[in-house]
Each structure stands twice: as structure tokens, then as C-alpha cells.
Amino acid sequence: MKKKFLFAALIFMFTSAVLSAFGGRDKEAPVVQVTGIVRLVGTALFPELVITGNGHVWHVSSDEKDKLMDMQYSTVTVEAVETVTELHFANGQPAGIRRELRNIRIKTGD
């Protein structure tokens, strides 16, 4: 009796681990093409590089700043992975949307 129970418990634990691994996959973030003006915003202590265009502002990931830093105030077209985060105030009211770009590839006129 104990062997049957132990075998059933092992099967249950194995299938639970396998099923949770498949169910835990995140959706891949979409790759977008963005055209806009590269600007440096923020303060001296917390500067941020953004691309402004089409009524949106995309924040450039801190890892990607070096790629676009020399292109400030020029219009660029990039392909990147976009992460959209909904922001909320402390009282729960919506505060807007933050769009962040990472894995940036600069598109050329070719």
C-alpha cells in the first residue's frame, strides 16, 4: 500500500512540475518600428534618453543609451522590443503609460 501511495505521489509531483513549467511562460514583447526625435530629458542626476514621435514618448533602456546618445536632436527610425507599463499614483488612480525600448537596432536608409 505504501509503495502505491509513494509511486502516485511521485507521479503527481513530476506532472505538477512539468505543467507549471509550461504554464509559466511569458508572452514575448512585440518588436516595433519607431520614428522620432532623440532627446535627453530629466535632471542632471537622472538623465533619460527618449524618442518622441507620433504623439508618444518611448524611453530608451539604460543599457541602450550609448547607441543613440550621439544622435540627439536628430530624427531616427529604430526597431526595438517595446515594453509597456501602466503607471498608477499611490491612491490607485491611473498615471499614464510608460513605453520602454530595448534591443534597439537603428534602421538606415538602405
C-alpha positions as CSV (number, residue, x, y, z in Angstrom):
1,M,0.0,0.0,0.0
2,K,2.8,2.4,0.9
3,K,4.6,1.7,-2.4
4,K,1.4,2.5,-4.4
5,F,1.0,5.8,-2.5
6,L,4.6,6.7,-2.9
7,F,4.5,6.0,-6.6
8,A,1.3,8.0,-7.0
9,A,2.9,10.9,-5.1
10,L,6.0,10.9,-7.3
11,I,3.9,10.9,-10.5
12,F,1.8,13.8,-9.1
13,M,4.9,15.8,-8.2
14,F,6.5,15.2,-11.6
15,T,3.4,16.1,-13.6
16,S,2.9,19.2,-11.5
17,A,6.4,20.4,-12.1
18,V,6.1,19.8,-15.9
19,L,2.8,21.5,-16.2
20,S,3.8,24.5,-14.2
21,A,6.9,24.9,-16.4
22,F,4.7,25.1,-19.5
23,G,2.2,27.4,-17.9
24,G,4.8,29.9,-16.6
25,R,6.0,31.2,-20.0
26,D,5.7,34.9,-20.5
27,K,4.5,36.4,-23.7
28,E,7.2,37.8,-26.0
29,A,7.2,41.6,-26.1
30,P,6.4,43.0,-29.5
31,V,9.0,44.4,-31.8
32,V,8.0,47.8,-33.0
33,Q,9.4,50.3,-35.5
34,V,9.6,53.8,-34.1
35,T,10.4,57.1,-35.9
36,G,11.0,60.2,-33.9
37,I,13.4,62.8,-32.4
38,V,16.0,61.6,-29.9
39,R,16.1,63.9,-26.8
40,L,17.7,64.0,-23.5
41,V,15.3,64.7,-20.7
42,G,15.3,64.6,-16.9
43,T,17.7,66.1,-14.4
44,A,21.5,66.2,-14.1
45,L,21.3,63.3,-11.6
46,F,18.7,61.2,-13.5
47,P,19.0,61.9,-17.3
48,E,16.9,59.8,-19.6
49,L,17.1,59.4,-23.4
50,V,13.7,59.4,-25.1
51,I,12.4,59.2,-28.7
52,T,9.4,61.5,-29.3
53,G,7.2,60.9,-32.3
54,N,3.6,60.1,-33.4
55,G,2.2,61.5,-30.1
56,H,4.1,59.1,-28.0
57,V,7.3,59.1,-25.9
58,W,9.5,56.0,-25.8
59,H,12.1,55.8,-23.0
60,V,15.4,54.2,-24.1
61,S,16.6,51.4,-21.8
62,S,19.7,52.5,-19.8
63,D,21.6,49.7,-21.5
64,E,20.9,51.1,-24.9
65,K,21.7,54.8,-24.3
66,D,25.2,54.6,-25.9
67,K,23.7,53.6,-29.3
68,L,21.7,56.8,-29.6
69,M,23.5,59.3,-27.4
70,D,25.3,60.9,-30.3
71,M,22.1,61.3,-32.3
72,Q,20.4,63.8,-30.0
73,Y,18.0,66.2,-31.8
74,S,18.0,64.1,-35.0
75,T,15.2,62.1,-36.4
76,V,15.8,58.4,-36.3
77,T,14.0,55.2,-37.1
78,V,14.7,52.2,-34.9
79,E,13.4,48.7,-34.4
80,A,13.2,47.6,-30.8
81,V,11.4,45.4,-28.3
82,E,8.7,47.6,-26.6
83,T,7.7,47.1,-23.0
84,V,4.5,48.9,-21.9
85,T,4.0,49.6,-18.2
86,E,0.8,51.1,-16.8
87,L,1.7,53.6,-14.1
88,H,-0.5,54.4,-11.1
89,F,-0.5,57.0,-8.3
90,A,-0.3,56.0,-4.7
91,N,-4.1,56.3,-4.4
92,G,-4.6,53.8,-7.3
93,Q,-5.6,56.4,-9.9
94,P,-4.0,55.8,-13.4
95,A,-1.0,57.9,-14.1
96,G,-0.4,57.1,-17.7
97,I,1.7,54.6,-19.7
98,R,5.5,54.3,-19.9
99,R,6.9,52.8,-23.1
100,E,10.4,51.5,-22.9
101,L,12.6,50.3,-25.8
102,R,15.3,47.7,-25.6
103,N,17.3,45.6,-28.1
104,I,17.4,48.6,-30.3
105,R,18.5,48.4,-34.0
106,I,19.0,51.6,-35.9
107,K,17.4,51.5,-39.3
108,T,19.3,53.1,-42.1
109,G,18.1,54.4,-45.4
110,D,19.3,51.3,-47.3
